[in-house]
Amino acid sequence: MTKLEGVLLLTPKRHGDARGYFCETWNKARMAEQGLDYDFVQDNQSLSAEVGTVRGLHFQSPPHAQAKLVRCGHGALLDVAVDIRKGSPTYGQWISEELSAENGRQLLIPEGFLHGFITLLPDTEILYKCNDYYSPDCDGAVRFDDPDIGVDWGSDTSGATLSAKDANAQSFADFNSPFEWTAP
Protein backbone atom coordinates (compact mmCIF):
# COMPACT_ATOMS: atom_id res chain seq x y z
CA MET A 1 0.00 0.00 0.00
CA THR A 2 1.11 3.55 -0.65
CA LYS A 3 -0.23 6.88 0.62
CA LEU A 4 -2.38 7.08 -2.54
CA GLU A 5 -5.48 4.92 -2.25
CA GLY A 6 -5.39 2.15 -4.84
CA VAL A 7 -1.74 2.57 -5.85
CA LEU A 8 0.10 -0.54 -4.70
CA LEU A 9 3.73 -1.57 -4.59
CA LEU A 10 3.95 -5.29 -5.34
CA THR A 11 7.03 -7.47 -5.00
CA PRO A 12 6.47 -10.89 -6.56
CA LYS A 13 8.37 -13.78 -5.01
CA ARG A 14 11.42 -14.95 -6.95
CA HIS A 15 12.32 -18.63 -6.93
CA GLY A 16 16.06 -18.82 -7.51
CA ASP A 17 18.66 -21.44 -8.13
CA ALA A 18 22.08 -21.68 -9.81
CA ARG A 19 20.53 -20.78 -13.18
CA GLY A 20 18.92 -17.55 -11.99
CA TYR A 21 15.27 -17.19 -10.91
CA PHE A 22 11.65 -17.65 -11.93
CA CYS A 23 8.99 -15.11 -11.02
CA GLU A 24 5.26 -15.01 -11.61
CA THR A 25 4.62 -11.32 -12.36
CA TRP A 26 0.82 -11.59 -12.55
CA ASN A 27 -1.70 -14.25 -11.62
CA LYS A 28 -5.28 -13.09 -12.18
CA ALA A 29 -6.86 -15.67 -9.82
CA ARG A 30 -4.42 -15.00 -6.95
CA MET A 31 -4.76 -11.25 -7.29
CA ALA A 32 -8.57 -11.47 -7.41
CA GLU A 33 -8.41 -13.29 -4.06
CA GLN A 34 -6.72 -10.13 -2.71
CA GLY A 35 -9.40 -7.86 -4.21
CA LEU A 36 -7.35 -6.89 -7.25
CA ASP A 37 -9.64 -7.79 -10.14
CA TYR A 38 -8.01 -6.48 -13.31
CA ASP A 39 -8.45 -7.83 -16.81
CA PHE A 40 -5.24 -6.76 -18.53
CA VAL A 41 -5.66 -6.65 -22.31
CA GLN A 42 -2.46 -5.01 -23.58
CA ASP A 43 1.24 -5.42 -22.72
CA ASN A 44 3.62 -2.56 -23.54
CA GLN A 45 7.39 -2.29 -23.56
CA SER A 46 9.63 0.73 -23.92
CA LEU A 47 13.38 1.12 -23.94
CA SER A 48 15.06 4.36 -22.96
CA ALA A 49 18.71 4.48 -23.98
CA GLU A 50 19.82 7.46 -21.90
CA VAL A 51 19.84 8.12 -18.17
CA GLY A 52 17.48 11.01 -17.40
CA THR A 53 14.86 10.13 -20.01
CA VAL A 54 11.45 11.23 -18.74
CA ARG A 55 8.20 9.79 -20.06
CA GLY A 56 5.04 11.31 -18.67
CA LEU A 57 3.03 12.44 -16.92
CA HIS A 58 0.45 10.55 -19.01
CA PHE A 59 -3.16 9.47 -18.66
CA GLN A 60 -5.91 8.02 -20.77
CA SER A 61 -9.38 9.45 -20.16
CA PRO A 62 -12.67 7.55 -20.10
CA PRO A 63 -14.09 5.65 -21.85
CA HIS A 64 -10.62 4.13 -22.37
CA ALA A 65 -9.02 4.95 -19.01
CA GLN A 66 -6.22 2.57 -18.11
CA ALA A 67 -4.97 0.91 -14.98
CA LYS A 68 -1.30 -0.11 -15.33
CA LEU A 69 0.97 -2.67 -13.76
CA VAL A 70 4.51 -1.36 -14.30
CA ARG A 71 7.82 -3.18 -13.85
CA CYS A 72 11.41 -2.86 -15.02
CA GLY A 73 12.91 -5.59 -17.21
CA HIS A 74 16.41 -4.11 -17.42
CA GLY A 75 18.06 -1.16 -15.68
CA ALA A 76 16.24 1.06 -13.18
CA LEU A 77 13.66 3.84 -13.11
CA LEU A 78 11.86 6.10 -10.70
CA ASP A 79 8.16 5.49 -11.32
CA VAL A 80 5.63 8.21 -10.40
CA ALA A 81 1.85 8.25 -9.92
CA VAL A 82 -0.19 11.43 -9.31
CA ASP A 83 -3.78 11.35 -8.05
CA ILE A 84 -6.10 13.20 -10.47
CA ARG A 85 -9.46 12.05 -9.09
CA LYS A 86 -11.54 15.16 -8.41
CA GLY A 87 -12.72 15.20 -4.79
CA SER A 88 -10.04 12.77 -3.62
CA PRO A 89 -8.40 13.67 -0.30
CA THR A 90 -5.04 13.12 -2.06
CA TYR A 91 -5.88 15.01 -5.29
CA GLY A 92 -2.66 16.39 -6.83
CA GLN A 93 -0.42 14.37 -4.50
CA TRP A 94 2.17 11.97 -5.86
CA ILE A 95 4.25 8.97 -4.90
CA SER A 96 7.41 7.58 -6.42
CA GLU A 97 9.03 4.17 -6.22
CA GLU A 98 12.29 2.87 -7.62
CA LEU A 99 11.65 -0.10 -9.88
CA SER A 100 14.61 -2.08 -11.15
CA ALA A 101 15.44 -5.39 -12.73
CA GLU A 102 17.32 -6.15 -9.53
CA ASN A 103 14.58 -5.40 -6.97
CA GLY A 104 11.72 -6.91 -9.03
CA ARG A 105 9.16 -4.45 -7.68
CA GLN A 106 6.01 -3.54 -9.60
CA LEU A 107 3.72 -0.55 -9.24
CA LEU A 108 -0.02 -1.04 -9.75
CA ILE A 109 -1.57 2.26 -10.79
CA PRO A 110 -5.37 2.32 -11.11
CA GLU A 111 -7.42 4.53 -13.41
CA GLY A 112 -7.53 8.15 -12.27
CA PHE A 113 -3.80 8.73 -11.92
CA LEU A 114 -1.12 10.39 -14.00
CA HIS A 115 1.84 8.11 -14.66
CA GLY A 116 5.44 8.86 -15.56
CA PHE A 117 9.01 7.81 -14.94
CA ILE A 118 12.64 8.86 -15.24
CA THR A 119 15.38 6.40 -16.14
CA LEU A 120 18.19 5.93 -13.64
CA LEU A 121 20.42 3.65 -15.73
CA PRO A 122 21.23 3.42 -19.45
CA ASP A 123 19.15 1.10 -21.62
CA THR A 124 16.30 0.87 -19.14
CA GLU A 125 13.44 -1.35 -20.26
CA ILE A 126 9.95 -0.72 -18.92
CA LEU A 127 7.23 -3.37 -19.17
CA TYR A 128 3.62 -2.65 -18.30
CA LYS A 129 0.20 -4.18 -18.58
CA CYS A 130 -2.94 -2.11 -19.26
CA ASN A 131 -6.58 -2.99 -18.65
CA ASP A 132 -7.80 -1.10 -21.73
CA TYR A 133 -6.45 -0.57 -25.21
CA TYR A 134 -4.53 2.54 -26.21
CA SER A 135 -6.84 5.15 -27.71
CA PRO A 136 -5.25 8.26 -29.30
CA ASP A 137 -8.48 10.23 -28.76
CA CYS A 138 -8.26 9.64 -25.00
CA ASP A 139 -4.52 10.20 -24.63
CA GLY A 140 -3.30 13.15 -22.57
CA ALA A 141 -0.37 14.54 -20.62
CA VAL A 142 0.47 17.03 -17.88
CA ARG A 143 3.92 18.58 -17.51
CA PHE A 144 6.29 16.34 -15.59
CA ASP A 145 7.94 19.37 -13.96
CA ASP A 146 4.78 21.28 -13.10
CA PRO A 147 5.41 23.28 -9.90
CA ASP A 148 1.83 22.78 -8.69
CA ILE A 149 2.50 19.04 -8.47
CA GLY A 150 6.15 19.33 -7.41
CA VAL A 151 7.37 15.81 -8.17
CA ASP A 152 10.87 15.21 -6.81
CA TRP A 153 12.45 13.25 -9.66
CA GLY A 154 15.55 12.61 -7.57
CA SER A 155 17.90 14.48 -9.89
CA ASP A 156 18.21 17.62 -11.99
CA THR A 157 15.71 17.31 -14.85
CA SER A 158 16.67 20.52 -16.69
CA GLY A 159 18.41 18.43 -19.35
CA ALA A 160 15.89 15.59 -19.41
CA THR A 161 15.33 13.76 -22.67
CA LEU A 162 11.66 14.33 -23.57
CA SER A 163 9.28 13.60 -26.42
CA ALA A 164 7.60 16.55 -28.15
CA LYS A 165 4.31 15.48 -26.50
CA ASP A 166 5.86 15.69 -23.03
CA ALA A 167 7.76 18.92 -23.71
CA ASN A 168 4.48 20.57 -24.79
CA ALA A 169 2.18 19.04 -22.16
CA GLN A 170 -0.37 21.22 -20.38
CA SER A 171 0.08 22.65 -16.91
CA PHE A 172 -1.70 21.13 -13.93
CA ALA A 173 -3.54 24.44 -13.40
CA ASP A 174 -5.00 24.20 -16.92
CA PHE A 175 -5.83 20.50 -16.58
CA ASN A 176 -9.51 19.56 -16.19
CA SER A 177 -9.48 16.02 -14.87
CA PRO A 178 -12.09 13.64 -16.31
CA PHE A 179 -11.88 11.45 -13.19
CA GLU A 180 -14.07 11.60 -10.06
CA TRP A 181 -13.19 10.06 -6.72
CA THR A 182 -15.70 7.81 -5.03
CA ALA A 183 -15.30 7.01 -1.37
CA PRO A 184 -14.44 3.37 -0.67
N, C-alpha and C positions, 0 to 999 in steps of 0.2 A: 504494500500500500504506500502511496505517496500522499503529500498534503493536498493534492488535487483529486477530488472524488472521481473514481473510475479509472484513473491512470495508475497502472500497476507495473511494478518492477518484478519480472519473473526470472528465475535462474533455474533452468532445467538441469536435472541431474545428469552428470557425465559418467559413463561406465568405461573406465580405462583399463588398458593392459599394455603390454610391450609394444603393440602396434600403434597405439594412440588411444582414441576414445570413440564411443558411440553416444549419441544424444538424441532424444526424441524432442524436437523443438515445438511440436504442437500435437495434441491428441484431443480431438473434439469431444469424445465421450468423457474423458477424465476432467477436462476443463468445465464441461457442462455440470458435472457433479459439484464443482466449486462455484457455480452460478455464473460462469463465463460462457455464454451461449452465442458464439459467433460462427457464422457460415462464411468462411473466407473463400472468395471466388477468383482472386487474382494475386499472383506472386510477382513482385518487382525486384529488380536488382540494379544498383548503380555502382559505378566505380569512379572515385575521385582521385586523380593522380597526385595532386599537390596538397601538402599540409595547408590548412587555412581555407579550404574550399567550404563555402557556406551554401547550403541548399535550404530554402525556406525563408520565411515562415509560410507554409502552404495550408490550404484547406480545400475541401470540396463541399459545396453547399447542397442542401436537399434539392431535388429528390435523390441525388446520388452521393450523399454524404458518406464518408468512409471512416471506419475504425481501422487502425493499423496495428500490426504486431511487428516491431522493428528489431533487427539484430544485426550484428557485424560479422561478416564472413572472413574478413582479412583486415588487419590494421586496427584502428581505434577511432572513435568519434565521440563527441559530446552531443547527446540527443536531447532535444528541448520540446516540451509541450506547453502551450499557453491556453488557459481556459477562456473560451469566447461564448459561453452560454449566458445570454442575457438573464439577469436575476440571480445568477449563481453567487454564493457568498465569496467565491474565489475568482470572480470575473476579472480578467486581465492579469492574474497571477500566473507564474510559470514555475516549472521544475526542470532540472537537467540531471541527466545520468550519463556516466561514461559507459559506453558499450564497446567491447573489444572482442576480437577473436579469442583472446586469452581468457577473459572472465566469463564469456558465454551468456552474459545477461541479455534480456530482451525487455523492451518497453511496450506495454499494451496501451494504446492511446485510443479512447473511444471517439465517436462522432462528437463534434462540438468543441474541438481543440485545434489550434494551429499546431503545426509540426515543422521542425527544422533541425538541422545539425551542422556541426563544423567538424572537419576532419582533423585528427590529431597526429596521424602518421601518413606517410606517402602510400599511394595505391590502396586506399581504404575502400573496401567493398561493403555496401549496405544491402541487406536483404529484408524485404518486408511484405507481409500479407495484407490484403485489403478485403473488406467485406462487401464492397460494391465495385463496379467497373469504373475505370477512368472515364470521365465525361468532360470534354473541353469546355462545354457551356456552363459547367458548375465549378470550374477550376478558379481559384483565387489565391492571392498572396497579400501579406502585410509585411512591411519592412522589418528585416531581422534586427536592425539596430535602432528601432523606434524608441525614443527616450521615455515615452509613456508606458512602455512595457518594461524596459530596462533589463533585458536579459544579460547576464554576465556570461559571456562566451568563453571565459577563462584565458583569453589572450587578446592582444591588440587585433582588431578586425578591420583597421583602416585600409589594409592592403588585401582584404579577402578576395578570393576568386569567386565571382558571382555570375549568374546567367543574366541576360537582359531583363527577363521577367522579374527576377529578384532585385536587381538594381533599380527598377522602376516601380516597385510595389508601392501600394498606398500606405498612408500613415494609419496608425491605430485610431487617431482622433477622427479620421474620415471614414473609417470602417463601420459599416452597419451590419452587424452580425445577423445571419439568418437562423441562429440557434437560440432556443429557449431552454432554460434550466427547469427541471421539474424535481421537486423535493422527493427524496427516496422514501 
